[in-house]
Amino acid sequence: MLPVLPVLPAVAEGDTAEALITAAKDADVLVLGTRGRSPLAGLLLGSVSQTCAAAAPCPTVLVKKDDFPHG
């Protein structure tokens, strides 16, 4: 049996990465999806998931689009 995990929705405004990092201050884990851009595109355009993984106050899990089952 899988454990039941509480998920708390939140609404924030402003820079996406900063808002997620601030919202994660009391979280046990931050889970984010990734688009799977190339490293060069991520460098040029910026990467919310990379910024959050580097600066979040809690463990961060990045889930690639291809990891989701199709259905």
N, C-alpha and C positions, 0 to 999 in steps of 0.2 A: 504494500500500500504506500502510495506517495504521500509525503507530508503536506499538510495544508499550510500555505504561506500567505500571509496578509499582503495585499497589494493596495497601496494608498495612492489615489490619483492626486495630482497637483497641477495648478495652472500658474505659469510664470511668464513674465515679459522680459525682453531685452536680449542680449547676446545669448545664443543657444547654449554654448559650452559653459559660460559663466552661470547661467540660470540652473543648468543641471548640476553643476558642482555645488552651488549653494543649496539646492534642494536636497542633495545627498548628504548634508552634514550630519544628520541623525540616522542615516540608512545603514543597514547591515551589508547591502550590496547594491551596486548600480549596474543594470543590464541595459546594453545599448545594441542596436542593430547597426551594421555597416553596409555601405553601398558597394564596396569592393572596387573603388577607384584604384588606379595604378598609383604606386608610390609618388611618381612625379606629379600627377594630378592632385593628390592629397597635399603635397608640399606647396604647390602653386595656389590651390583653392582653399587650403586649410582643411583640417579634419576635426570635426566635433568629437568623434569617438577617440581619436588619439589624444586630443587635449584633455578630455575627461579622464582617460586612463592614466595620464601623467599627473593630474592634479586633484583627482577626487579624494575626499577624506576617508573613503571606504574602498574595499576591493571592487574592481570593475570587471565585468564580463562582456566581451565583445562577440556578437554573434553575426557571422557572415550570412548574407542572403542565401547562399547555396546550402546552408545548414538546415533550413526550414524544409520540411517535407512538402512536396507538391500535392495538392489535392483539392 
